Amino acid sequence: MKRRDFLLGSAATLMAAPAAAHMAHSGGMHTKASGSLELLEGMPLEDLPRLANAAATPGLFQAELLAGPSTVRYVPDLETPVLAYNGTCPGPLIEATEGDRVRITFRNEIPGQESTIHWHGMRVPADQDGNPQDAVPTGTDRVYEFTLPEDSAGPYWYHPHPHDLTAEQFYRGLNGVFLVKPKADPIPPEYGDTILFLTDLRLAPDGTMPESTPADMMNGRVGDHVLVNGQKNPLMILPQGTRRRFRLYNAMNGRYLRLTFGEGAMTVVGTDGGLIEAPVPGVSEVLLSPAERIEVVVDFAEPGTRALKTLPYDRGWMGPGVPDDGDLTLLTVEVTEADKPVEMPPLPATLRRIEPLGEPVVTRRFELGEVMGHMHHAASAQAGGTTPQAAAMPGGHDHGKMAAGHDHGAMAGMSHDHGKMAGTSQGHAMATAAESKATAGMGQSHGTMAAQDHGHMTPGPGHAHGAAAGMGMAFLINGKIFDMDRIDIRPKVGDVELWEVVNPTDMDHPFHVHGTQFQIVEIEGPDGAKTKPPYLAWKDMVNIRPGETARFLIRQDTPGLRMYHCHILEHARLGMMANAEVIAAG
């Protein structure tokens, strides 16, 4: 069953996503706990609590973050045990200015579990980025210290990244916003600055969070309730004529959010890595895959009730129990009538200048794969355990010895006219008012695939554990499961590289790279059609739909160990993650 055409994408791209067949995997596991509790709705939207700056020195942000057990009352008279930073879910908002020195003392008080803090999307030194190889044991602390680069303002965030524990610590409450402010903000201050930190929650009848199921491991955990700043469908009251700036975060393990404020209601002004070059008005919907962010301005010109709502999206769900994500109301806005509406200044025509990264000196190809009960879903995996390996291709190199099944001849001489990159494919489509009429189709069952020999997947430090491992479930990059001790690629500091990430599987995968931001060049659909973006943007996430290939330019500016992985956190845990050792130039 073909999806119907509509514009989709990954956190801020204005591009038409080609139709792609999504097939639902047959199986017998469910995602929702029975007897899900109802949460209170309609309370005034609360701002996130702020992490106080303990430093008296200008240009220094200094504070402490403690991760440990706490409780939250999501339902009256029921205490839900959570993990929390400084006792709050979500964690406290960290706000600093580009150029500041940041010094965070992290204390791990999670009983029996190590942890880290990963500064998602931020260009921080590798040894300060919370890699799983640098875990903080329970009962100990460490100091994270780094300087925020100039021109790095944007909607970043923080969360744990310990080996095998990230998904659990995340859904139990460990996540928060790190907002880097510019020294001069072109967005008028009259618009305000409202963070909408979107999380989800699954509760058992006794108020506890149930353990994840095998279905959660296959699809990514999806809760029964979507929360905004920890509240369900909170209320904003704004005077007529208000223009409001919203920063939207998808801070969920596995849920996709196709969002709308109404026909042509949004003007997109920023993505994962901050502001784009010029506002994009008349946007009706955006898709946020897990971990993506987008900044929009909404004009509340008319009185009445408005809402931030979800639309259906088919991300290739495996088995029954598909989440009912269409027509959820996440935020209600009451616009009060006024005899004289509030007067607001216009958005500037130019927001910032983004320099294109330029021509790549190396091209790398990555193929995503799935193993479900010893069924290999990577289209080019070969019998006998032979799977494609990562290929670094400096210009002019002989590619004759690369993995069979991939024709790299065209890539060697690939032309990239970056002068035409008014914007790059964010892998994430926004639909304008005229383009958002169609809806997402749902998947269908597909037949049994030929079994492959997976003997090459020797259990090791990065192998799957527990029930999922017993089912033979794994997610792969270039035929390999994550290994803490294996280096998969060795980029050089300062080199611009072209990465091609191929998704031959039957489900979406949101792809993330640590320590830098990249510029998406194009998305190639299953039919070979290539879609280039209409504007340039900095991204650290790209969603790759079944049959698609995402191409993006990337450069690492500091040496050390970096991760790249699927940001459906359960997929990363089950192997879809790899190590890049960035080598100093010279």
N, C-alpha and C positions, 0 to 999 in steps of 0.2 A: 504494500500500500504506500503510494507516494505521499510525502508531506505536501500540503498546499504551499505555494510560493508566498513568502512574506519576508519582510526585512527583519533579520535577527542579528545577534552578534555578541560581542564580548566587550564590554564596558564603555565604548564610546566611538563606534565607527558608524559612519553614515554610508552603508553599502548594501546592496541587494544580495542576500545570501541565497545561493541556488537551492532548488529543491533537492532533498536527499531522502533516501529511503531509510527509515528507522525501523528496525525489527526488534520486537520485544522478545527477550529470552524466556522460554518456558521454564516453569519451576513451581515450587509449592510453598514458598516462604512469604511471610507478610511483614510489613514494616510498622504498622501502628499497634500500640498496646491496646488491648480491649479495655473498655471503661475509661477512656481518656477524660480527664477532668476539664471543666470549663473554667476559663480565666476571666477575671473582671475586665471589662472593656470600657472605653470612653472617658478615662481619666485624663486630665491635662498632661500634655507631653512634657516630660521632664528632661532637662539638660543632663548630660553625663556628668558625674562628679569629676572634679579636677584634681590632678596630682599637684600638690603645692610645691613650688620651687623653694628649696631650703637655702639656696645660695644668695648672698648679698652682693656678689660680684656681677656687674653687668656682663652680658654675653656668656654666662654660665648657667646651665640648668642642672640642678643637683637634687636628687630625691631617692627614696627607697621604695621598692616594690616587694611585697611579701606574698608568696603563693602558698595557700593552705586551705584547710577545710573551713567552711562557713555554712550559713543557712540563708535561704531566701523564702519569703512568704508569697509565692505566686498565686496561691489559692487561700482564701481566708481560713484560718484555724489549722492550716497545714504548713509545716516547715519542710522545705526541700533541702536536703544536704547537697552542697555544691563545692566546687573548688573555685577560689576567688583570689584576685589580686587586691590586697589591702581590704578584703572583706566585702567587695562590691562586685556585682555581675550586671552588666559588663564591667571590666576593669576601669580604673580612673583614666580620664582624658589627659594625655601628656601634650602640652602645647609649648613649642619653642619656635625660635626664628632662625631662618637659614643663616649660617655663619656661626651659630652658637656652639659652644662646647657642652656636651651632654655627659653627665656622670650619674648612672643609676646603679645603686647597690641592690642586688637581687638576693633575697633570702628564700630558700626552698624549705617550706614546712609541710610538704605533702607527705603523709606517712608512707614510707616504703617505696617511694617513687622518685627517681631523678627527674630533673626538668632543665629547661633552658628558656631564654627569651630570644626569639627571632624577631628582628625589626623588619617586617615585611615591606619590600619595595624600596628600602632605604639603602643608599650607597655608603655603607659603613665598612670598616676593615673586616676581613674574613674572620679574624680571631675574636671579634666582638659581635658576631652575627648569630650566636646561639645555635651553631651546628650540633647535630646529635653526637658528634665525636667529642664535643666539649661540654658534656653534661655536668650539672651541678647536683651532687648527691643530696639526699634529704638531710636536713639539719645543718646545712652549710650555706655559705653565701659567696658571691663573687661580684666584682664591679665591672659593669659594661661602660666603656668610655669611648667617645668618638666625637668628631666635629661634623656638623651638618654642612654639606657643601653649599656654596653660593648657587643660586638659581635652582635650588632643590625643593622649593615649596610645593606641598602637595598633601593629599589625604592618605597617609600611611597608617600602619597599625602594627600591633605586636601580639604575639601568641607563642605558646611553647613549641619546641621542636625536638623532644627527646625520642630516641629510637624506640619504636613499637608502642609508644605511649601518647603520641601527639593527638591522635583522633579522640581518645578518651578524655585527656585533660582538656581538650578544646571544647567538646560538647558539654562537659561538666562545668564550664564557665570561665576558663582562662583565655581571655582575649580582651583587647582594648584598642582605643584609637590613639595614634601618635600623629598629631596635626602639626606640620611644619609650615609656619606662616612666612609670607614674603616680607621683605623690608618695605616694599611699596606695593599695595594690592590694587590692581586696576578695577576690580569689582566694586561698585559704589557701596560704601558702608551702610547706606540706607536699606540695602537689601537684607541685612542681617547675615547670619552664618549658622544655619541649622544642620547639625549632624544627625543623620538617620542611620543608626548602627543596627543592622538587621540580623537577628539571630533566630534560631528556632529551638523548640523545647518539646521533649516527650516526657510525660509524667504517668506513673502508675497510679492506681486508685489511692494508695497511701501517701502520695505526694513525692515519692522518690523517683529518680531517673532510672528506668530499666537498663539493663546491660544491652549492648548491641547484639544483633542477631546475624546469622549468615547472610540474610537479605541486605542488612546494613553494610556488610563487608563487600557485597557485590556492587551495590548501587551508591554507596555513601549514605551515612545516617541522615534521615529526614525526620524532623520532629512533627508533632501534631499541632503545634502552635507557632506562628511567626510573630516575633516580638520586635518592637522598635524601641531602642534604648532600654530594653528590659520590660517594656509594657506591651499589652495587646491592644491594637487599634486605639492608640491614644488620640486625643483631640487637640487641635490647634485652633485658636480664634484669632483672625486677622482682619483688619479694616479693609474695606473696599479700596482698590487701587494699589494694594501692596504688591511689590515684586519681592520674591523670597529666594534666597540662595540655599539650595539643599546639597549636602554631600551625602551620597548614598553608598553604604558599604554592604556587600554580601559577606557576612561573617558566619558562614554555615559550613558544616562538614561536606554536604553533598547536594543541597537544594539549589536549583536554578530559579531565578526570578525574572520573569518577563513582566515589566512594570509599565504602568501608564498613569498619567494624571488627567487624561482626556485627549481629545482630538487636537493635535498640534499645540499642546499646552506647554511643552518644555523647550527651553533653549539650552543646548549643551555648551558648557564652558570649560570642562576639564575631564580628565581621565585619571588612571592609576597614578601617573607621574606628575600631576598638576595641570595647570591651565593649558588649553590648546591655543593656537595662534589667533583665532577669531571665533566669535560666537556662531553657533549653528542653530538658527531658530526653527520653529514649526515642527518639532519632533514629537511624535505621538507615543512612541514606546521605545524602551531600551531593554536589552537583555543583560543581566548580571549573572555570570557564572560564579561558582564559589571562589571567594577571595577578591573579586573585582570591585572596583569603585568607579563612581561617576559623579561629576558635579553638574548640576542643572540650575537654571533660574526659571521659576514659574510665575506667571503674571496672573494675579487674582483680581481681574478688572471688574468682574460682576459679582453681586452679592449672591449668597446661596451656599449650598453644601458641595464641597469638592472632596475627592478622595484619591489617595494613592492606592491603586488596585493591581492585582496580578491578572495576567492572561495565561491561557494554557500554553505549555511548551513541552514538546516531545524530545527528551534527551536520551532516548534509547533505554528506557527502564527494562530491567531484567525480571521477568516473572510477574505474578499478580501483585496486587497491593499498590498500584500506581498512585502516587499522591494526588489528591484533588487540589491542584494548585491554580485552577482557573477561578477568577472572580473572588479572590480573597481581598478584603479591605484591610490594609495595613495601617493607614493613617487617615483620619477624617479631619477636614479643614472647614470650619464655619467662617464664611466671609460676611462680615456685618455690613449692612447697608449704611451709606453715608450720603448726606446732602451734597457734600463736596468730597469726592474720593481723594485719598492720599496721593500727593504728587511725588513721583519718583524720577530720578535722573535716568537717562538711557544708558545702556551698556556701551562701553567704548567699542569702536570698530576693530581695534587691535588689542589683544590681551597680552601677548608676549611673542618673542621670536624664538623659534626652535630651529637649530641648525641640523640639516640632514647629516646622517653619519657618513655618507659617502660610499665609495666602492669597497666591497669586501676583498680581503686577501686570502681568505679561507672559506670554504663551504662545507658544512657538516649536515649529515642526514640522520634523522632519528625516526625510528618506526615504533609506534606504540602497539602493544599486543595484550591479549587476554588468554588465560588458560582457565577453563571452567570444567572441572571434572575430567581433565586430560583432553579437553577439546581446545585446540589452539586456534584463536580467532585472528591471528595476524595473517593477512592474505598471502604474504610472500614467505612465510615460514616453510621450511622444506623438511621432508621426512628424514628421519635419522638424527633429529636434533639440530640440524643446521639452520641457523637463523641469521639475519642480516646483522652486521656489526657496524658500529659508528665509523664513518669514513671522513677523514680530514683531507681536503682537496685543495692545496695551494695551487694558484694559477699555473698552468702549464705542466702540471704533474701527470704522470701516466696513471690512468684510472683502470687499467686493464685487469688489475688484481683485486678489484673491489668485489663485494659480495654479489653472487649471481642473482639475477632477477631484478636488478636496478640499473637502468640505463642512465649513466651520469654524463653521457656525451654532451647532451644539450646544456647541462649545467656548467660545464667547463667554460663555455663561452657566453654564459648568460649575460644579457645586457640589462642594466638597471638604470633607467633614466630617472634619477632622483630629482631632476629639475621639475618634473611633473608631479612630484609628491606634495601636492597642496595638503595632503593628509594621508596617513597610512591606514591600511585596514587594521583596525583595532581587533579584528577577528570578531567584532562585536557590532552588530548592526543596530542602527537606530532607524525607526520608521517615521517618515514624515506623515503629515495628515493625509496626503493623497495616496500614500503607499501602504497604509496599515490596515487595509480592509480585510485581508485574509487572516485565517487563524491557523495555529499549528495543528497538524495531524497527529494522531496517536499511532504508536507502533503496532506491529503484528508479529505473530509467532513465526519462527523459521525452523527449518528442519535440522536434523542431526548432521553435524559436520564430521569429516573424517578425522579419526584420532591421530595424534602425532606422538612421536617418541619424545618424552620430556625428561629422559634420563640425564640430560645435561644440566638440569636445574637442581644441582646438589644443594641440600639445605646448608645454609651458612649463616653468618651474622645477620644478613638482610632477609632471610627467608621468612615466609608466613608462619604464624603460630596458631594454636588453638583449633577451633572447629573449622575455620576457613581453610587452614592448611590441610586438615583431614579430608576436605572435599576436593583437594587438588586445585584450589583456587589461587591464581596468581595474576599479577599485572606486570607487564614487561616494558622495558625500553631496549630496542635492538636485541630482543631475544634474551635479555638478562634480567634477573631479579636483583634488586639493590643489595649491595654488599658494602658494609661500613668501611672495609679495608681496601676496596678496589678503586683505583682511579680510572675513570672511563674516558675522559678527554683531558687534554692539556692546552688550553688556549694561552696566548701570550698577552701580557698587559699592553693595552693600547691598540691591539689588532682589531679591525672591524671584520666581523665574520657574518656570513649568511647562514642562518640555520633553517633547515627544512624539516618540519615535524609532520610526519605522515600518520594519519589515523585510519587504518583499514578495518578497525573494529566496528561493532554495531552500536556503540554508545558514544556520547560526547565525552571529551576529556579536556579540562581546563589546565593549561600548561604554564608553569611558573619557573622563573630563574632567579636565584638569589643574587643580591649584591649589586644589581644594576637595573637600568631600564632599557628597553629596546624599542625599535621602530618597525612596525609591521609593514611589509612591502606589498603582500597580496595574499589572498586566499584562493587556492585552486579547488574547485568543486569536483565531485565524482565524475562529471561529464567533461572535465578538462578545462572548463571555462574559468578564467582568472579574473578576480574582482580586485581592483585597486581602490584604496580609500580616497575620499575627497579632501582629507586634511591630514596634516602631520601631527603625531602625538607621541608622548612617552608612555610606555606600557611595561608592566611586569607580569601581566596575565594575557593569555590568548586562548579562547575556547576553540577547540577543533572538533567539528562534527564528523560523523561517520563518512568515510570516503574522501575527506578533505585533506589538503596539505597546506599548512601555514608556513609562510616564509617571512622571516624578520631579520633585520640587521641588529647586531648586538656587539657591544664592546665592554670589556671589563677593564677597570682603571687601577685596580690594586691587586697584588698577588695574594695567593692563599687558596684555601679549600672553599668551593661553592657547590651548592646543590641545585639540581633542576629536577622537577617532578610534576606529576599530576596533583592538582590541589583538591581533588576529592580525597580527603585525608586517609580514608580507608584504602584507597587504591595505592597511595604512597606507601602505606604500611605493608601492603601485600606485594610490594616490589617495584612499582612504577616510579622509581627515583634513581638518581645516579649522581656521581661525584665528578666535579670538574676541578682540577688543580691548576689554578691560574699562575703561569710562570712569569717571573719578572723579565722585563725587556732587557736585551743585551746579548 
